[in-house]
């Protein structure tokens, strides 16, 4: 296991990141795109070393899970290269001087986004590639032109060290400045870095207590910084009467597969399933879960936390066990629980909050009015799903605002586990899903977290940054005098 980063090394890394901030921000989009592609190529080339190491440290299956996750990681690095080539992320806007502007003469004013500065990324445990050292936060921050200091997760330290070395060497080898990327270890060392005035923004993926503690530290600094935390999510799924009648068995099987995927250690795991009363799926669900093998959790701490939360759920009055099998920490078989809408309303935080692991709770509802009351008490999250039929759109339409209030991504007749990386993706939501509900940590829009706008008023063309010069030397998409 990697030791905590010593004070002298941490200072050297912080100094290096600060020194790299200006050349990284001033690099052209094409140059930064080459850095990202180089890192992706290097990681792909090292797959035979990285995947077995990830398997040993996390207990996740090497194929297809980890091999596929590594491909996702290198894909998103290359996709952010496309974002840079596209250029729209800079939001370049030019308003020429206008003496006849309705509110009075308008000066020449031009706006563009620039890198915010060195970024501290706290890696996640459950995705050792895609949300870790070279994951989406790192990729989007580097694309924005920000040096990155990655605080490794203790669940996979050797993998973090190796991945970090590969990424750092690839970036610098492709022309990025020294100090553009490094990895640090240790909880206190991460806090020290978060408090350091050279850090301009931070991101986090993990638990609500851990993320909230870091969020509070970031905001308590003499100069607070943006903190983008992805914390917890219950991800409710609503099934209508029409969907139940049309394809109830398929819904039951899909749900069982989704909440047990990866031992339930996905931030998008469906933790609550809202079914009509007298749904008749109990035996189908039991059959779908019968014989499920025990899956090891990522580490002992997560296993202990899951066992404790599950024990609390089982003690809530009115919560019954639908399906479970004998299992022993750190490996668990799925547990499916059930309760009524009335008991759910009376059950308090224990039934309303996330249980991270292979467990989920069915909640029955009597009618639309009760369903809306149930949705009103659950915590906001990353996703909300509805399984319905086009024949009952009138019944569904009043439910959608309730789902939109509590989630950043709404799904129709699908399952939330599985978050594609694309231009339209949104992986965020109101607190406690995230600490910044106006942003996303997955998809190309993630770059916006690590940019800040600057307006340039009255400057001669020669002193303007290239994206704002009259000749538009980078040939960027721009809004000029209100028109594109």
N, C-alpha and C positions, 0 to 999 in steps of 0.2 A: 504494500500500500504506500502511495506517495506521501511524503512528509509535508507538513505545512511549509509554505514558502517563507523563508527567513526574511527579516526586516530589510536587510541590505539588498536582497534580490527584488523584493517588492518595490523598494524605492527606485531601483534601476529600471524596472518595468514601467512604473508610473512616469518616470522622467522620459523614457523612450517614447511612450505613447503621446505625451505632450509635445515632444519634438517632432513627431511624425504627423501631428494634426494639420499643420499648414500645408506641407507638400501633398498630403493625401487629399485635402479639400481642393487644392489647386490642380490636381491631376485631371486630365480630360476624361469625359465619360468613356471614351474608347480605351484609354489606358486602364481605368479601373475595371472595365469589362475583361480585359486581358488578364488582370490579376485573378479575377474570380474563376475564369475558365482554367487557368493554370492550377488553382487549388482543386477544382473539380477533377481535372485530369490526374493529379497526383493521388487523390483519394481513391479514384477508380483503380489506379494501378496498384494500390496497396490493399485492395479488398481481401486478398488471401491471408493477409496478416491481421487486418482489422476485424473482420467478421468473427473468426474463432476467438479472438481476445474478448470481443463484446459478449459472445455467448458464455464464456467462462465467468465473466464478472457479473452478468445480469440474469443468467439462467433463461434468457429468451432464446427461442429456437434459431439456429443459424440460418436455416432456409425454411420457408421463404421469408420469414419475418425480418431478420437482421440484414440479409443480403438485399431485400427489397427496400429496407429503410435507408441503407447506404446509397442506393440508386436514387431514392427520393432526395437525399441530401445533395448529391452532386447535380441533380436536375435543377434544384432551386438555385444553386449557385450560378448555373448557366442561365437560368431564367432571369435572374437579376442583371446579368450581362445584357440581356435583351431590353430590360427596362432602361438601362443606361443608354443603349443605342437609340431607343425610342425618344428619349429626352423630355417627354411630357412631365416626368416627375419633378422637374425643376420649376414648373409653373411660371415660366418666363412671361412677363406681361409688360407691354410698353404703352404708355400714354404720352403722346407728343404734346408739347405746349399748345394751348388752345385759348386765345384771347376772348373767344366767344362762349366759353363754357358757362352753362346757365347759372351756376352759383358764383360766378366771378372768374376772372382769368385763371387758367390752370397752368401750372408750371410743367415742364417736362419731368415726368416721374416714371421710374421703371422698377419692377419688382422681380426678384428671383430668390429661390431657396438655396441655402448653402449648408454644408455639414455642421452639425451642432458641436462637434468636438469628440474627445475620447469617450468611449462607451464601455461601461462595465456590464457584462452579461453573466447572469447566474444560470448555470446549466441545469437541465431537468434530469431526473433519474429514469423516467419510464420510456424515453426515446433517446438511447445513447448516441445516436447519430443525428437525427432530424431536429431534436430540440436540445442539442448539447454543443460540443465544441465548435463544430462547423455547421450548426443548425441555422434555422431561419433568422434568429436575432443577429447572429454573427454575419450571415450573408447580407441582410438588409442594411446593417450598419456599415459594413465595408463598402457596399454599393453606394451608400450616401457619401462616402469619403471620410468616414470616421475610423480612427484606430480603435481596436477592440482589445480589452483585457477580459479574458474568460475565466470566471471562477468555476473550477471544476466541481462536479458533484462527487461526493465521497463514495457513491455506489459503483462507480467505474473509473477509478483513478488511473490505472495503467492504460486503459483505452484513451482516456483524456490526454495523458502525456504524449502518447504516440500520435494521436490525431493532431494535437497541437503542434508537434514538431513538423509533421508533414505539411500542415497548412502554412505555418510560418515560413518554412523554407521555400515552398512554392510561391507564396506571395512576393517575398523579397527577390527570389530568382526571376520573377516576371517583371521586376522593376519597381515594386512598392517600396516605400522608405523603411529603413530599419525602425523597429518599434511599432510597426503597423498592427502586430498581433502577438499576443502571448497568453500563457495559461498560468493561473495561480491556484494554490491549494490552501485549504484551511478556512474554517468558519470565521474566526476572528480576523483573519487576513482579508476575507471578503468584506467584512464590516469596515475595516481600516481603509480599504480602497474606496468603498462607497462614501466615506466621509471626506476623502481627499479632494481638495478644491480643483485639482486637475481633471477630475471626472465630470463630464458635462451631462450625462444621462445614464440610466441603468435600466436593465430589463431582467425579468425573473419568470420562471415557470416552476410551479410547485404548490405547496400547501397554503391554505389560508393563513395559519398562524405565522409561518415563516415569511411569506410574502408581505403580510401586513406589518410585521416587525421591521422589515427592510424599507417598506414604503414610508413608515413613520420616521426612520433614520434619514432617508433622503429629503423629507420635508422639514426635518428639524435642523438641517445644516444652516450655517449662517447665510449661505446662498442656496436655497432649495433647488433641486434639479428634477426634471421629469423622471418618473419611475413607472415603467410599463410592466406591471405584474399580471400574469395569468395565474389565477388561484384555483377556485373550486367550482364545480358545476354538477347539478343533478340531472340535467338534460331530460325533461319530461317527454313522454310519448302519449298522445291521445288517440284512441281508437273509437271510431263512430259505430253506431248500430249497423249502418249500411256496409261498412268495411268488414265488420264482424260476420255479417250474413254472407257476404260475397266471397271472403277468403280468410276466414278466421284461423284456419289451420296454418296457412302460410305466414300470417302475421305472428302467430305464436312461435313458430320455428325461427323466423327471422329475429324476433326479439331475443329468444334464447341464445342464438348465435352471437348477437351483438353485445349483450351484457356480459357474456363469458369470454369474449375475445381478449386474448392477452392477459388472462386471469383478472379481467375487469379493471386493468390498470391504465385505462385510457381516460383522458380528461373529458372525452365526449361519450363515455359509456352511458347508456340509458338507465338511469337509476330509479325512475318512476314510470310505471305503466298504468295509465288511466283507462279502465275498461268499463263498459256498461254493466249494471247489475245483471245477474243471471247470464253472464257471458258464456258459460259452458266450456271454457278452454282449460280448465284445471288439469284434466287428465292428459290433454294434448301437450301442455307445458311440462308435466311430469315426464312424459315419454321423451320429449325433446331433450331433457336434461339427464335422463337415465343413463347410467354408465359413463358419465363424464369423468375423465381422469383428473386427478388432483394436479394443479399447476403450481409451480413454485412462484412465490412473490419475488420482487426485484431484490429485496434485502430483508434482513431481520427486523429492522425498524418499521418498515412498511407492513410486514406480516403481523407484527405486534399491534400496530395501530388498527389494522383491519379486524383482527380478532376482537379487540376491545370494542370497536364501533358496532360490530355485528352482535356482540353480546348485549350491548345497550338496546339495539333494535328489538331483539328477541324479548326483552323485558317490558317493552311498551305495551300497556293494556290494549287488547284488541288486535294485536299483530300476531298472525298465525304463520306457521311454517308450511309452505306448499311443497317444497322439495329440498332435500339436502342429503348428503351422504357423509359418512365418517371421514374426517381428514385431520391432519395434524400439521401445525406450523413447522416450517415455512411454506408448505404446499397445501392448497385448499381446493376442494370441489365446490361447484356453484351452490349457492343458497338462494332460494326464491321464497319471498315472504308476501303476505297479503293482508289487507285491512279494508275497512269500509271508509267511505267519504267522511262520515260523522266522526269516526275514531281518528282519522287522519287530521281533521281539524282540531281535535282535542289532544293529539299526541305531542305537540310542541316541536322544538328544534330537532330532536333526535330523528324523527321521521321526515322532516322537511329538508335536511341537509345531506350532503354527499357522503356516501360510504365507499371509500376507494378500495376496490377489490371486487371479486366475483359474486356480488350479491345485488339483488334488486327487489323493489317493492311494488306489488300490484295494489292499486287503489280503485275501488269500484265507485261509480257515481250513478245517481238515480236519474238525473236529467241534465239539460244544458245549464240550468241555473246553479245546480250544485257543482258542476264541473268548473264553472267560472269562479265560484267561491274557493274551490280547491286551488286553482291556478293563482289566485290572489295571495295565498299565504306562503307559497314556496319561494325559495331564494332565486334571484335571477341567475342565469347561467349562460353557457356558450351556445347551446342549441335548444330548440323545441321542435317536436315532430308531430305531424298529424297524419293518421292513416284514415282516409275517407274515400268516398266515391263521388263522382261528378253529379250523381243524382241527389246528393244531400248538401249541395253547395250553400243553400240558404240556411241550413242548420250550422254549417261550418263558419260562414262569414262572420258572425258576431264573436266567434272564439278567437279569430286571428289577431285582433288587437291585444287580447290578453297574452297570447304567445309572443307577439312582437315586443310587448313591454318587458318580458323577462329573458329575452335571448337575442344574440347577435346573428344567428343563422337559423332560418326556418326551413324545415324539410317536409316535402309532400310524398307520402308513400315510399319512404326510404328509411335508412338507419343512420344515426349520427356518427358512428364509429367509421373512420375513414374521412380524412380532411384533405381534399385535393389542393395542390398548389397551383393557383391560377390568377388571372388578372382580376376576377370578380369575387374572389374568396373573402369571407369575413370570419375571422376567428377571434371573437371578443364578445363583450356583453357588459351589462351593468354590474357593479360590484355586488357580490364577491367574485363574479367570473373574472373580472379584470379591475385594475385600478384606474384604467383610462378607457372608458367605453366608446370613445370616438375613434379608436384606433383598432388595428388588427395585428396579430403576430404571425399570421400565415397569409401568403399571397403577395402580389407585387406591391399593394398599398402599404405593406409593412415598412417600406423605406421612409414613409412620411414621418415616422416617429423620430427619426434621427436627422431631420432637416429643420432649419428655421429660416423664415423669410427676412430679406433685407430690401428696403426700398431705397433707390438712388435718385435723388432729386437734383436736377439742374447740372449734372456732371457733363463735362466734355466727353465725346465719344471715346477718346483714347484712354480715359481713366475708368471706363465702365468695364465690368467683367464681360467676358466674351459672349455669354448668353444674351446680354442686353445691348451689345453694340449694334449700330444701325445695319451693318452688312450681315448680321446674324451668321458669323463665321462657322458656327457649329451646325448650322441649318436645323435649328430646333423648332418644334411647333411652338408658336407664340400667339398670345392675344394682343392685338395692336389696335389701340383706340377703340376698344370694346368689341372688336371683331376678330375672328380667327382667320 
